[in-house]
């Protein structure tokens, strides 16, 4: 992504008793989000946590989804209209409350 792009990261912390359906997330949820956000969405990535920094340690996050936009306004305008539908789909693949971070791509 180019410098100045806005990256919205949705991180799913791994905790005892948490569930996460990666297949649903990859093949249903993220494509649905992409369809709803339309041309405002520049791209998306999905990451699966494998381990922490120490050998044989658990990954702090089960999964991370990243979506990219030209500006914060572009994100807010496209996401806001569909927030209820997007957030309402979470119980279909996880019981984890996601952590969201909005960042600016620098390099």
N, C-alpha and C positions, 0 to 999 in steps of 0.2 A: 504494500500500500504506500501511497505517496505521503510525503511530509505534510502535516496539517490535517490529515484524515482523522475523523473521530472513530474511535474503537469502543464499542460497548461490549464489555465482558460480563458474562453470566457464569458464575462459579458455583458449583454444587459441592459443599464440604462433605467429606466422608465421615460419618459418625456411626456408632453402634446402633443397629436397628434400622438404618436407612436403607431405602430401596431405590434403584435407578434402572429403568429399562432402556438400555443404550440403543437397541434396535428401533424402538418406538421413537426415541429422541431423534435419531439420524434419519429415519425414513418417513416419519409422520410430522413430528412437531416442527423441526427446523424448516422443512419444505413449506409447511403451512405458514410459518412466520414470514418466510421469503415471499410467498404469494401475497400476503397481506401488506407487506411493506413496499412491494412493487419496485419502481425505478429508483426510489430513494436509497435502497439497499445497494451498496457497491460490491459487497461480497460477504461471505461467511465462512467460518472454520469451526470445526468440532474437534475437541481434544479429549482423549481418555486418559485419566490419571493412572500411572503405572507404579510409581514408588515415590518416596520422599528422598531427601538428599543423602540420608544415611543408608548404608547397605541394609537391605531387608526391611526397611521401614515402609509403612503404609503411605500411600499418596495422600496429601492433605485434601485434595479435591478428587471426587469420583469422575467428574467431567467438567469441561469448560466450553462454553459456546461464545464465539466472538462474531459480532456483526459490525460492519463498517459503513460510515456515512460521510458525506462531504462536510457537514456541519452539525453542531448540536441542534440547531433549529430543524434541520432535515430529519434528524432522528426523532425529535419531539413531535413534529407534525405528523410523521408517518406512524410512529408507534402509538402515540396518544389515542388516536381514533380506534385502535384495535387492542388496547391494553387489556381490557376485560376478557376478550376472547383468548388472547395469548396466555395470560396468567391463569385463566380458567382451565387451560389444557394441562397445566402442571400435574394435577393429581392422576392424569392418565399415564405418567411415566415415572413419577418420583414422589416421595414424601419429604424431600429435603427442601428447606427454605433457601432459595438461592441468594448469593451475595452478588450485587451488581456494582460494577465500576465503569465509569466513563473516562476515557483517556484520549489524549491527543498523540498521534503518531509523530515522533520526532525524526526518526531515521528509517 
